[in-house]
Amino acid sequence: MLFNYMTIARDYLSARIKNEKGITAIEYAIIGVAMSSALYYIFNDGNFLETLRQAWATMGNKITSSGNILGSSGA
């Protein structure tokens, strides 16, 4: 009788260990939290958007200030 209970318990635990659906869900949750934290830092605290705006403004200013260095198109 005790052997039957041990066999049932072993089979139950064996089935639970092989079932990794819950573990995979936990892994995805951890990855999701890490990614959302990184994105929050990049877009809010990391000043990513302000740096991007400054880069576009600098590029636009340099293009505008370069004038007509290529000459007229002759059209």
JOBEL-V185641 format. One record per pair of residues at least 6 apart in sequence whose ideal C-beta (glycine too) atoms are under 6 Angstrom apart, sorted by sequence separation. I is the first residue (numbers start at 0). J is the second residue. D is the distance in Angstrom with one decimal. If there is no record, write none. Layout:
BEGIN
I:J:D
I:J:D
END
This chain:
BEGIN
41:47:4.6
END
